[in-house]
Amino acid sequence: MRGIAIGMVRSVIEHLRTVFGNTGRQVAGDAEVSLWEWQDDGSHEFVTLATVGMSTHSQSVGTNKSCPSKEPRTELFCYSRRSTRQSMEQLLLDLAEYPFRKGTFLFWWQTVPLGKPLVDASKMVAVFLSMPPLPASDATFEAQGARVDLLWVIPISADELSLFRREGADALETALMESGTDLSDPFRDSVVT
């Protein structure tokens, strides 16, 4: 079993390097789930963060039929400003443990309330798990014979969470994408008023 997990981790790292570039490096985590960082080639103000190792275990779907994968294996990623990178690193590591602690699954078009602002003075109090702004072959890939889905973690406000609960994922995703706002900014204004 350990050999399969090591192979899965290697496959995930290889895939993420093809998506985000060869400059990725491990910056946090433990033997189970690590966190990797890719620097923005332009301004160096932003980084891309991704989990590696979460997909070595399939998540529990129980009787829930809403998950398109029978044995969901996921990895998480987000875009982050350097100034709030540590908070985003911790968020991703906490989210990576969430489905296994709660006996559930994380997948596209779900929200997870955080219980408090993402960082002090932030209006972001939940996250929205979205389809990545990547080609489909990069968002869903195979590692060691298993399907792995990449989830884009977007911090959202209480008003945005309310929109999701009232009108669904499509309405929230449309509002976020059409706003043109910097979704990596935890101090941004809500796109919903």
Contacts in CASP RR format, 6 or more apart in sequence:
PFRMAT RR
TARGET T0000
AUTHOR 0000-0000-0000
METHOD contacts of the structure
MODEL  1
MRGIAIGMVRSVIEHLRTVFGNTGRQVAGDAEVSLWEWQDDGSHEFVTLA
TVGMSTHSQSVGTNKSCPSKEPRTELFCYSRRSTRQSMEQLLLDLAEYPF
RKGTFLFWWQTVPLGKPLVDASKMVAVFLSMPPLPASDATFEAQGARVDL
LWVIPISADELSLFRREGADALETALMESGTDLSDPFRDSVVT
4 56 0 8 1.000
4 144 0 8 1.000
5 53 0 8 1.000
5 56 0 8 1.000
7 143 0 8 1.000
7 144 0 8 1.000
8 53 0 8 1.000
8 55 0 8 1.000
8 56 0 8 1.000
8 143 0 8 1.000
8 144 0 8 1.000
8 146 0 8 1.000
9 52 0 8 1.000
9 53 0 8 1.000
9 56 0 8 1.000
11 142 0 8 1.000
11 143 0 8 1.000
11 144 0 8 1.000
12 52 0 8 1.000
12 53 0 8 1.000
12 55 0 8 1.000
12 75 0 8 1.000
12 143 0 8 1.000
12 148 0 8 1.000
13 36 0 8 1.000
13 52 0 8 1.000
15 138 0 8 1.000
15 141 0 8 1.000
15 143 0 8 1.000
15 148 0 8 1.000
16 24 0 8 1.000
16 36 0 8 1.000
16 50 0 8 1.000
16 52 0 8 1.000
16 75 0 8 1.000
16 77 0 8 1.000
17 24 0 8 1.000
18 138 0 8 1.000
19 134 0 8 1.000
19 138 0 8 1.000
19 150 0 8 1.000
20 38 0 8 1.000
20 48 0 8 1.000
20 50 0 8 1.000
21 38 0 8 1.000
23 38 0 8 1.000
23 39 0 8 1.000
24 36 0 8 1.000
24 37 0 8 1.000
24 38 0 8 1.000
24 39 0 8 1.000
25 36 0 8 1.000
25 37 0 8 1.000
26 34 0 8 1.000
26 35 0 8 1.000
26 36 0 8 1.000
26 52 0 8 1.000
27 35 0 8 1.000
27 36 0 8 1.000
27 37 0 8 1.000
27 49 0 8 1.000
27 89 0 8 1.000
28 34 0 8 1.000
28 35 0 8 1.000
28 89 0 8 1.000
28 93 0 8 1.000
29 35 0 8 1.000
29 93 0 8 1.000
32 53 0 8 1.000
32 56 0 8 1.000
33 51 0 8 1.000
33 52 0 8 1.000
33 53 0 8 1.000
33 54 0 8 1.000
33 93 0 8 1.000
33 96 0 8 1.000
33 97 0 8 1.000
34 51 0 8 1.000
34 52 0 8 1.000
34 53 0 8 1.000
35 49 0 8 1.000
35 50 0 8 1.000
35 51 0 8 1.000
35 52 0 8 1.000
35 89 0 8 1.000
35 92 0 8 1.000
35 93 0 8 1.000
36 49 0 8 1.000
36 50 0 8 1.000
36 51 0 8 1.000
36 52 0 8 1.000
37 47 0 8 1.000
37 48 0 8 1.000
37 49 0 8 1.000
37 85 0 8 1.000
38 47 0 8 1.000
38 48 0 8 1.000
38 49 0 8 1.000
38 50 0 8 1.000
39 47 0 8 1.000
40 46 0 8 1.000
40 47 0 8 1.000
40 48 0 8 1.000
44 82 0 8 1.000
45 81 0 8 1.000
45 82 0 8 1.000
46 79 0 8 1.000
46 80 0 8 1.000
46 81 0 8 1.000
46 82 0 8 1.000
46 184 0 8 1.000
47 79 0 8 1.000
47 80 0 8 1.000
47 81 0 8 1.000
47 82 0 8 1.000
47 85 0 8 1.000
48 77 0 8 1.000
48 78 0 8 1.000
48 79 0 8 1.000
48 80 0 8 1.000
49 77 0 8 1.000
49 78 0 8 1.000
49 79 0 8 1.000
49 80 0 8 1.000
49 85 0 8 1.000
49 88 0 8 1.000
49 89 0 8 1.000
49 92 0 8 1.000
50 75 0 8 1.000
50 76 0 8 1.000
50 77 0 8 1.000
50 92 0 8 1.000
50 150 0 8 1.000
51 75 0 8 1.000
51 76 0 8 1.000
51 77 0 8 1.000
51 92 0 8 1.000
51 93 0 8 1.000
51 95 0 8 1.000
51 96 0 8 1.000
52 75 0 8 1.000
53 75 0 8 1.000
53 96 0 8 1.000
54 73 0 8 1.000
54 74 0 8 1.000
54 75 0 8 1.000
54 76 0 8 1.000
54 96 0 8 1.000
55 73 0 8 1.000
55 74 0 8 1.000
55 75 0 8 1.000
55 143 0 8 1.000
55 146 0 8 1.000
55 148 0 8 1.000
56 73 0 8 1.000
57 73 0 8 1.000
57 100 0 8 1.000
58 71 0 8 1.000
58 72 0 8 1.000
58 73 0 8 1.000
58 146 0 8 1.000
59 71 0 8 1.000
59 72 0 8 1.000
59 73 0 8 1.000
59 74 0 8 1.000
59 99 0 8 1.000
59 100 0 8 1.000
59 103 0 8 1.000
59 104 0 8 1.000
59 105 0 8 1.000
59 106 0 8 1.000
60 99 0 8 1.000
60 103 0 8 1.000
60 104 0 8 1.000
60 105 0 8 1.000
61 67 0 8 1.000
61 69 0 8 1.000
61 70 0 8 1.000
61 71 0 8 1.000
61 72 0 8 1.000
61 105 0 8 1.000
64 104 0 8 1.000
64 105 0 8 1.000
66 107 0 8 1.000
67 105 0 8 1.000
67 107 0 8 1.000
68 107 0 8 1.000
69 107 0 8 1.000
69 147 0 8 1.000
69 149 0 8 1.000
71 146 0 8 1.000
71 147 0 8 1.000
72 105 0 8 1.000
72 106 0 8 1.000
72 107 0 8 1.000
72 149 0 8 1.000
73 143 0 8 1.000
73 146 0 8 1.000
73 147 0 8 1.000
73 148 0 8 1.000
73 149 0 8 1.000
74 105 0 8 1.000
74 106 0 8 1.000
74 107 0 8 1.000
74 148 0 8 1.000
74 149 0 8 1.000
74 150 0 8 1.000
74 151 0 8 1.000
75 148 0 8 1.000
75 149 0 8 1.000
75 150 0 8 1.000
75 151 0 8 1.000
76 92 0 8 1.000
76 95 0 8 1.000
76 96 0 8 1.000
76 106 0 8 1.000
76 129 0 8 1.000
76 150 0 8 1.000
76 151 0 8 1.000
76 153 0 8 1.000
77 92 0 8 1.000
77 132 0 8 1.000
77 150 0 8 1.000
77 151 0 8 1.000
77 152 0 8 1.000
77 153 0 8 1.000
78 88 0 8 1.000
78 91 0 8 1.000
78 92 0 8 1.000
78 152 0 8 1.000
78 153 0 8 1.000
78 154 0 8 1.000
78 184 0 8 1.000
79 183 0 8 1.000
79 184 0 8 1.000
80 88 0 8 1.000
80 89 0 8 1.000
80 184 0 8 1.000
81 184 0 8 1.000
81 185 0 8 1.000
81 186 0 8 1.000
84 118 0 8 1.000
84 119 0 8 1.000
84 186 0 8 1.000
87 118 0 8 1.000
87 119 0 8 1.000
87 186 0 8 1.000
88 186 0 8 1.000
91 114 0 8 1.000
91 118 0 8 1.000
91 127 0 8 1.000
91 153 0 8 1.000
91 155 0 8 1.000
92 153 0 8 1.000
95 106 0 8 1.000
95 112 0 8 1.000
95 127 0 8 1.000
95 153 0 8 1.000
98 104 0 8 1.000
98 106 0 8 1.000
98 112 0 8 1.000
99 105 0 8 1.000
99 106 0 8 1.000
106 112 0 8 1.000
106 129 0 8 1.000
106 151 0 8 1.000
107 129 0 8 1.000
107 149 0 8 1.000
107 151 0 8 1.000
108 129 0 8 1.000
108 130 0 8 1.000
108 131 0 8 1.000
108 149 0 8 1.000
108 151 0 8 1.000
108 169 0 8 1.000
109 129 0 8 1.000
109 130 0 8 1.000
109 131 0 8 1.000
109 168 0 8 1.000
109 169 0 8 1.000
109 173 0 8 1.000
110 128 0 8 1.000
110 129 0 8 1.000
110 169 0 8 1.000
111 126 0 8 1.000
111 127 0 8 1.000
111 128 0 8 1.000
111 129 0 8 1.000
111 156 0 8 1.000
111 161 0 8 1.000
111 164 0 8 1.000
111 165 0 8 1.000
112 126 0 8 1.000
112 127 0 8 1.000
112 129 0 8 1.000
113 125 0 8 1.000
113 126 0 8 1.000
113 161 0 8 1.000
114 124 0 8 1.000
114 125 0 8 1.000
114 126 0 8 1.000
114 127 0 8 1.000
115 125 0 8 1.000
115 126 0 8 1.000
116 125 0 8 1.000
117 123 0 8 1.000
117 124 0 8 1.000
117 125 0 8 1.000
118 124 0 8 1.000
118 125 0 8 1.000
118 155 0 8 1.000
118 186 0 8 1.000
119 186 0 8 1.000
119 187 0 8 1.000
121 187 0 8 1.000
122 155 0 8 1.000
122 186 0 8 1.000
122 187 0 8 1.000
123 157 0 8 1.000
123 158 0 8 1.000
123 187 0 8 1.000
123 188 0 8 1.000
123 189 0 8 1.000
123 190 0 8 1.000
124 155 0 8 1.000
124 156 0 8 1.000
124 157 0 8 1.000
124 186 0 8 1.000
124 188 0 8 1.000
125 156 0 8 1.000
125 157 0 8 1.000
125 158 0 8 1.000
125 161 0 8 1.000
126 155 0 8 1.000
126 156 0 8 1.000
126 157 0 8 1.000
126 158 0 8 1.000
126 160 0 8 1.000
126 161 0 8 1.000
127 153 0 8 1.000
127 154 0 8 1.000
127 155 0 8 1.000
127 156 0 8 1.000
128 153 0 8 1.000
128 154 0 8 1.000
128 155 0 8 1.000
128 156 0 8 1.000
128 160 0 8 1.000
128 164 0 8 1.000
128 169 0 8 1.000
128 172 0 8 1.000
128 173 0 8 1.000
128 176 0 8 1.000
129 151 0 8 1.000
129 152 0 8 1.000
129 153 0 8 1.000
129 154 0 8 1.000
130 151 0 8 1.000
130 152 0 8 1.000
130 154 0 8 1.000
130 169 0 8 1.000
130 173 0 8 1.000
130 176 0 8 1.000
131 139 0 8 1.000
131 152 0 8 1.000
132 138 0 8 1.000
132 139 0 8 1.000
132 150 0 8 1.000
132 151 0 8 1.000
132 152 0 8 1.000
133 152 0 8 1.000
134 150 0 8 1.000
138 150 0 8 1.000
139 149 0 8 1.000
139 150 0 8 1.000
140 147 0 8 1.000
140 148 0 8 1.000
140 149 0 8 1.000
140 150 0 8 1.000
141 147 0 8 1.000
141 148 0 8 1.000
141 150 0 8 1.000
142 148 0 8 1.000
154 176 0 8 1.000
154 183 0 8 1.000
155 183 0 8 1.000
155 186 0 8 1.000
156 164 0 8 1.000
156 172 0 8 1.000
156 176 0 8 1.000
157 190 0 8 1.000
157 192 0 8 1.000
158 190 0 8 1.000
159 190 0 8 1.000
159 192 0 8 1.000
159 193 0 8 1.000
160 172 0 8 1.000
160 175 0 8 1.000
160 176 0 8 1.000
160 190 0 8 1.000
160 191 0 8 1.000
160 192 0 8 1.000
162 192 0 8 1.000
163 171 0 8 1.000
163 172 0 8 1.000
163 175 0 8 1.000
163 192 0 8 1.000
164 171 0 8 1.000
164 172 0 8 1.000
175 191 0 8 1.000
175 192 0 8 1.000
176 183 0 8 1.000
176 191 0 8 1.000
179 191 0 8 1.000
181 188 0 8 1.000
181 189 0 8 1.000
181 191 0 8 1.000
182 188 0 8 1.000
END
